[in-house]
Every structure is written in C-alpha cells, then in structure tokens.
C-alpha cells in the first residue's frame, strides 16, 4: 500500500535513511553528498527536518520517495525530490509534488519553483507534465559547474485544485 505523508520529528530515523539513500542513488542531482550528511549529529538532522516541509512516500512501510519544500518570499522552493529506482514509473513523483503544492497553497504561496538539471530528462518530463513552466534561466549546478540546471515554476493559488 502506498502512503505519502509529511514527516514529523519522531520520523528522524526514517528521514535520515531516505535522505542518505537519495544522495547515494543519484548524487549528481544534489548540492550535498552522503558522506557529509551522514556525519551530522541527530540535532542537525532534527533541525533540518523541522525547518522545512519533508514528505515521504511509503510502500508497505518502506520509504521509497522524498521531497522537501520551504517558503521563500511569495512562493515555495522544492528541493531534494527523489523516488527509489524500484518505485519509479508508478506516479509517486506526482503524488509527492502534489503534497508540496498543497502545502504551498495552504501557506498562501503564489508559485512553487524548483531547479532541474538540463540532463535529467525524466525529472524534467515529470515537472512539465505537472504544469511547471520552463523559464530558460540557467545556472551552474552547485556540485558540478560543468553541468547546468534550469529554474521551473508552477503558478498556484490558495484554494485552487488540480
């Protein structure tokens, strides 16, 4: 059974496990590395968990997807989107993004935005399918300046539905 829900402080171990799994699976898509984050204290992990909105997809109790968002100005930024290889192609990315969109709407945000690597075709297709709009704004990837990422945004209005 698939369940998507927001993590709470008591989910600290789940959060750490799924975040490190994401960083290990596709390190090229993140601005951080598993070795650095695995060395963090419980207090640092907890501070990160409570500072942002982290949503996890569970399949029969096992965490198989993760997304995080946070309020910025009049919008929300999405980061750390990941779906486990064995769970890809089942709509989990859309479900995770819907949770962030709903949280942003509830917060009164006017848009949700994110960055996607130019060469991450699968993620780009998902975001465009969900209604994100490509801006053409490119910048170097934080962890590899030989690659670029593009800013995409999704207009949202509090109270609207998909």
HUURKA-V440389 format. One record per run of one state. SS is the DSSP state (hx for helix, st for strand, lp for the rest). FROM is the first residue (numbers start at 0). TO is the last residue. If there is no record, write none. Layout:
ss=SS from=FROM to=TO
ss=SS from=FROM to=TO
//
This chain:
ss=lp from=0 to=0
ss=st from=1 to=5
ss=lp from=6 to=7
ss=hx from=8 to=24
ss=lp from=25 to=25
ss=hx from=26 to=28
ss=lp from=29 to=32
ss=hx from=33 to=37
ss=lp from=38 to=40
ss=hx from=41 to=50
ss=lp from=51 to=51
ss=st from=52 to=58
ss=lp from=59 to=60
ss=st from=61 to=71
ss=lp from=72 to=73
ss=st from=74 to=82
ss=lp from=83 to=83
ss=hx from=84 to=86
ss=lp from=87 to=90
ss=hx from=91 to=105
ss=lp from=106 to=109
ss=st from=110 to=116
ss=lp from=117 to=119
ss=hx from=120 to=128
ss=lp from=129 to=131
ss=st from=132 to=140
ss=lp from=141 to=142
ss=st from=143 to=154
ss=lp from=155 to=161
//
